[in-house]
Every structure is written in C-alpha cells, then in structure tokens.
Amino acid sequence: MLSLVLVQCVVNYLYAKIVLSTVMKQGEDSTRTMYYWSSALTYFLAMVCSNMALQWVNYPTQVVGKSGKPIPVMVLGVLVGKKNYPLKKYFFVLMIVVGVALFMFKDGKTAGGDANAFFGFGELLLLLSLTMDGLTGAIQERMRAEHQTKSGHMMLNMNLWSIFYLLVAVLVSGEIFAFVNFVQNHPSIIWQICNFSVASALGQCFIFLMVSDFGPLPCSIVTTTRKFFTVLGSVLLFGNTLLPRQWVATLVVFFGLFLDAMYGKTADKKK
C-alpha cells in the first residue's frame, strides 16, 4: 500500500515540476520549509492512521468516521491556523457532516464485529487521523495567510517531503521488496499503476488549486461530499435503492450545502 502511494507521490512531484516550469508560472516561493515538511508529515500520519484503523474497525465505520473531517479542519483552523468563522458556518458544516455520516452508515451488525465494543483502538486511530487532517488544514491556512502559497509550489514541496517519509517507511518495514517482487511476477500491473498515478496527479492538481484559492475547509467539504455524490449518482443512474434514512440524509446534505453556499462566506476572514 505505502509503496503504491510512494509511486503516486513521485509522479505527482514530477507533474508539479513540469507544470511549474512550463504552463503554470507562479513566481518565487517564499513559504517556510517548516510548513512544507510539517504539513506533509501530518498528511502522511493521517493516511497511515486511517489505513491501520481498518485492522480493528470495518470499512463502513472508517468511512463514516472520516466523513467528520471538516470538523477538525475547521476547529484546528481556528486554533492553529488563525481563521475566524461565523457561528452559522459551524452549523452549516455540522449539517453536511451529519448528513454524510447518516447517509454512509450501514445498518446491522458486521460479521466478526464485537457488538459490545463501543470504542477501541481502531476508533482511537480514526480520531488521530482526523486530528492530523485538522493540523494539515491549519498549516495550509498559515501558508495562505503568511506567504500566499500557490498551488503548484504547495503540490511540489508537499510531495517532495512525502516521498522522503514514504521512502523511510517502506525501507524500514521492508514493504518495498514485496512490492518489487509482486510487480516482477505481474508485469501487466505496471500499466494500471501508471494510469492510476497519472489520474492521481491530475486530481491532486485541482485539490491544491482549491486549497490555495479557497482554503482547506471548502476542500475538505468537497472531498467528504464526493463519496455522498458517488453513491447518490449510482442511485440515479443505475436504479439502486435508498433507505428512508438515506433520503433524509440526502435532504440534510443538500440543505447544508445550499445554506453554506448562500450564507457561509459573509464573515469568513482571518483574525
């Protein structure tokens, strides 16, 4: 898993390097190096904690837990990133998060799960992952406020530091050797990895554009609700059915998005 992410980061770095030197001229970057290595580290830890949590919790639990990402991004953006949001903004974001969580929640007991275990190590890892997500957003807010960091520079440097962290992780764990052995035994997978990595680079380019132009909170709302729209699209296009609870959740999400778009930006300013 980490080896595949390492390949993605290398492709993302090369893509940002090429774009910055050709079509996207963004000038000199004055952002402090500390912001880059710290944001890359928190992003890396968020990913690791989220994936490790799957050893103790099921996938639906992880999805529902991670749907709360905008909340720590907002809270730590205020505490660390020095952002200031109006009270109604908190309410609109909470509506979206609750709606997505209600929509993605799976009814019934999961196989092999402990019905009496309300909170355990897996849930703790999810909380740590959400905290790291919030810290990543807060550091990115500092970048925007103090250095007006552009998307290309952010993508280039965060991927550079991510490559360093991932390289250390795959060498220490020995995963890189298993990955190389797997690719040697299944060379046809190289084409899929290349396609996947190029798609990742294109998608990440737009993510960093949104972070640099609009901020980490709107980006986290978009990346959270995309899961919701994926499932809703399958209902509209392929005739899958929704539970009454999910229809209520759909109304809550759309209402929250509408209110946030109409009234959530009036006092979104820095302290």
C-alpha positions as CSV (number, residue, x, y, z in Angstrom):
1,M,0.0,0.0,0.0
2,L,2.7,2.5,1.0
3,S,4.8,1.5,-2.0
4,L,2.0,2.4,-4.3
5,V,1.5,5.7,-2.6
6,L,5.2,6.4,-3.0
7,V,4.9,5.8,-6.7
8,Q,2.0,8.2,-6.8
9,C,3.9,10.9,-4.9
10,V,6.9,10.6,-7.3
11,V,4.5,11.1,-10.3
12,N,2.8,14.0,-8.5
13,Y,6.1,15.6,-7.8
14,L,7.3,15.2,-11.4
15,Y,3.9,16.5,-12.7
16,A,4.1,19.6,-10.5
17,K,7.7,20.2,-11.5
18,I,6.9,20.0,-15.2
19,V,3.8,22.2,-14.9
20,L,5.6,24.9,-12.9
21,S,8.4,25.1,-15.4
22,T,6.0,25.3,-18.5
23,V,2.4,26.4,-18.3
24,M,1.9,27.4,-14.7
25,K,4.3,30.3,-13.9
26,Q,3.8,31.1,-10.2
27,G,6.9,33.0,-9.5
28,E,9.2,32.6,-6.5
29,D,8.0,30.7,-3.4
30,S,8.7,32.4,-0.1
31,T,6.9,29.7,2.1
32,R,8.9,28.5,5.1
33,T,10.3,25.0,4.7
34,M,8.9,24.1,8.1
35,Y,5.4,24.5,6.8
36,Y,6.0,22.0,4.0
37,W,7.7,19.2,6.0
38,S,5.2,19.5,8.8
39,S,2.1,19.5,6.6
40,A,3.5,16.6,4.6
41,L,4.1,14.7,7.9
42,T,0.6,15.3,9.3
43,Y,-0.9,14.3,5.9
44,F,1.2,11.1,6.0
45,L,0.3,10.3,9.5
46,A,-3.4,10.8,8.8
47,M,-3.2,8.3,5.9
48,V,-1.3,5.8,8.0
49,C,-3.7,6.0,11.0
50,S,-6.7,5.7,8.7
51,N,-5.4,2.6,6.9
52,M,-4.2,1.0,10.2
53,A,-7.7,1.5,11.7
54,L,-9.1,-1.0,9.2
55,Q,-7.3,-3.8,11.2
56,W,-9.7,-3.1,14.1
57,V,-12.8,-1.5,12.6
58,N,-14.8,-2.3,9.4
59,Y,-14.7,-0.2,6.3
60,P,-18.1,1.4,6.7
61,T,-17.0,2.6,10.2
62,Q,-13.9,4.1,8.7
63,V,-15.9,5.9,6.0
64,V,-18.4,7.3,8.5
65,G,-15.6,8.3,10.9
66,K,-13.6,10.1,8.1
67,S,-16.8,11.9,7.0
68,G,-16.3,14.1,10.0
69,K,-13.0,15.5,8.5
70,P,-14.4,19.1,8.0
71,I,-14.9,19.5,11.8
72,P,-11.3,19.1,12.9
73,V,-10.2,21.1,9.8
74,M,-12.5,24.0,11.0
75,V,-11.6,23.7,14.7
76,L,-7.9,23.5,14.3
77,G,-8.0,26.1,11.5
78,V,-9.3,28.5,14.2
79,L,-6.9,27.4,17.0
80,V,-3.8,26.9,14.9
81,G,-4.4,28.5,11.5
82,K,-5.8,31.7,13.0
83,K,-9.0,31.6,11.0
84,N,-12.3,33.1,12.1
85,Y,-15.6,31.7,11.1
86,P,-19.1,33.0,11.9
87,L,-21.3,30.8,14.1
88,K,-23.6,29.9,11.3
89,K,-20.7,28.4,9.4
90,Y,-20.2,25.9,12.2
91,F,-23.9,24.9,11.9
92,F,-23.8,24.5,8.2
93,V,-20.7,22.4,8.2
94,L,-22.1,20.2,11.0
95,M,-25.3,19.7,8.9
96,I,-23.2,18.5,6.0
97,V,-21.1,16.1,8.1
98,V,-24.1,14.7,10.0
99,G,-25.9,14.2,6.7
100,V,-23.0,12.4,5.0
101,A,-22.4,10.2,8.1
102,L,-26.1,9.3,8.3
103,F,-26.1,8.5,4.5
104,M,-23.0,6.3,4.6
105,F,-23.8,4.5,7.8
106,K,-24.5,0.8,7.3
107,D,-27.4,-0.8,9.3
108,G,-27.0,-4.1,11.1
109,K,-24.1,-5.8,12.7
110,T,-21.0,-6.6,10.8
111,A,-19.5,-10.0,10.6
112,G,-16.9,-10.7,13.2
113,G,-17.5,-7.5,15.0
114,D,-17.9,-7.1,18.7
115,A,-21.3,-5.6,19.4
116,N,-20.2,-4.5,22.9
117,A,-17.0,-2.7,21.8
118,F,-18.2,0.9,21.6
119,F,-14.7,2.5,21.5
120,G,-11.4,0.8,20.9
121,F,-8.0,1.1,19.3
122,G,-9.5,1.4,15.8
123,E,-11.6,4.3,16.8
124,L,-8.7,5.9,18.5
125,L,-6.7,5.7,15.3
126,L,-9.6,7.3,13.4
127,L,-9.5,10.2,15.9
128,L,-5.8,10.6,15.5
129,S,-6.3,10.5,11.7
130,L,-8.9,13.3,11.9
131,T,-6.6,15.3,14.2
132,M,-3.8,15.0,11.7
133,D,-6.2,16.1,8.9
134,G,-7.1,19.1,11.0
135,L,-3.5,20.0,11.6
136,T,-2.7,19.7,7.9
137,G,-5.5,22.2,7.1
138,A,-4.3,24.5,9.8
139,I,-0.8,24.6,8.5
140,Q,-2.1,25.2,5.0
141,E,-4.1,28.1,6.3
142,R,-0.9,29.6,7.7
143,M,0.8,29.2,4.3
144,R,-2.0,31.1,2.6
145,A,-2.1,33.8,5.3
146,E,1.6,34.4,5.6
147,H,3.0,33.6,2.2
148,Q,0.1,33.4,-0.2
149,T,1.5,30.0,-1.2
150,K,0.5,29.0,-4.7
151,S,-1.0,25.6,-5.7
152,G,2.0,24.4,-7.8
153,H,4.5,25.2,-5.1
154,M,2.4,23.5,-2.4
155,M,1.9,20.4,-4.6
156,L,5.6,20.2,-5.5
157,N,7.0,20.6,-2.0
158,M,4.4,18.5,-0.1
159,N,5.0,15.6,-2.5
160,L,8.8,16.0,-2.1
161,W,8.6,15.7,1.7
162,S,6.0,12.9,1.3
163,I,8.4,10.9,-0.9
164,F,11.0,11.2,1.9
165,Y,8.7,10.0,4.6
166,L,7.3,7.2,2.5
167,L,10.7,6.0,1.4
168,V,11.8,5.7,5.0
169,A,8.6,3.8,5.9
170,V,8.8,1.3,3.0
171,L,12.5,0.6,3.6
172,V,12.1,0.2,7.4
173,S,9.0,-2.1,7.0
174,G,10.5,-4.0,4.1
175,E,7.3,-3.4,2.1
176,I,9.3,-2.1,-0.9
177,F,10.8,-5.5,-1.5
178,A,7.5,-7.3,-1.5
179,F,6.1,-4.6,-3.9
180,V,9.0,-5.0,-6.3
181,N,8.6,-8.8,-6.2
182,F,4.9,-8.5,-6.9
183,V,5.5,-6.2,-9.9
184,Q,8.1,-8.6,-11.3
185,N,5.7,-11.5,-11.0
186,H,2.8,-9.5,-12.5
187,P,4.4,-7.0,-15.0
188,S,1.0,-6.3,-16.6
189,I,0.1,-4.2,-13.5
190,I,2.7,-1.6,-14.4
191,W,0.3,-0.1,-16.9
192,Q,-2.5,0.1,-14.3
193,I,-0.2,1.7,-11.8
194,C,0.9,4.3,-14.4
195,N,-2.7,5.2,-15.3
196,F,-3.7,5.4,-11.6
197,S,-0.7,7.6,-10.8
198,V,-1.4,10.0,-13.7
199,A,-5.0,10.3,-12.7
200,S,-3.9,10.9,-9.1
201,A,-1.6,13.7,-10.3
202,L,-4.3,15.4,-12.3
203,G,-6.8,15.2,-9.4
204,Q,-4.3,16.4,-6.8
205,C,-3.5,19.4,-9.0
206,F,-7.2,20.5,-8.7
207,I,-7.2,19.8,-5.0
208,F,-4.2,22.1,-4.3
209,L,-5.8,24.7,-6.6
210,M,-8.8,24.7,-4.4
211,V,-6.8,24.7,-1.2
212,S,-4.7,27.7,-2.3
213,D,-7.6,29.7,-3.8
214,F,-10.5,28.8,-1.4
215,G,-8.9,27.2,1.7
216,P,-8.6,23.8,3.3
217,L,-12.2,23.8,4.7
218,P,-14.0,24.1,1.4
219,C,-11.7,21.5,0.0
220,S,-12.4,19.1,2.9
221,I,-16.2,19.6,2.4
222,V,-15.8,18.7,-1.3
223,T,-13.7,15.6,-0.7
224,T,-16.1,14.5,2.0
225,T,-19.3,15.0,0.0
226,R,-17.8,13.4,-3.1
227,K,-18.4,10.0,-1.5
228,F,-22.0,11.0,-0.9
229,F,-22.5,12.1,-4.6
230,T,-20.8,8.9,-5.8
231,V,-23.4,6.8,-4.1
232,L,-26.3,9.1,-5.0
233,G,-25.2,9.0,-8.6
234,S,-25.4,5.2,-8.6
235,V,-29.0,5.5,-7.4
236,L,-29.9,8.0,-10.1
237,L,-28.0,6.3,-13.0
238,F,-28.3,2.6,-12.1
239,G,-31.5,2.4,-10.2
240,N,-30.1,1.4,-6.8
241,T,-32.5,1.9,-3.9
242,L,-32.1,4.1,-0.9
243,L,-33.4,3.6,2.7
244,P,-35.8,6.2,4.1
245,R,-32.9,7.3,6.4
246,Q,-30.7,7.9,3.4
247,W,-33.3,10.1,1.7
248,V,-33.5,12.2,4.9
249,A,-29.7,12.4,4.9
250,T,-29.7,13.5,1.2
251,L,-32.0,16.4,2.1
252,V,-29.8,17.4,5.1
253,V,-26.7,17.4,2.9
254,F,-28.2,19.4,0.1
255,F,-29.8,21.8,2.5
256,G,-26.5,22.3,4.4
257,L,-24.6,22.8,1.1
258,F,-27.2,25.3,-0.1
259,L,-27.0,27.3,3.2
260,D,-23.3,27.2,3.3
261,A,-23.1,28.5,-0.4
262,M,-25.6,31.2,0.3
263,Y,-24.7,32.4,3.8
264,G,-21.5,30.7,4.9
265,K,-19.0,33.1,3.3
266,T,-20.1,36.5,4.6
267,A,-17.7,36.6,7.6
268,D,-15.0,34.1,6.6
269,K,-12.0,36.2,7.3
270,K,-8.7,36.0,9.2
271,K,-8.2,37.3,12.7
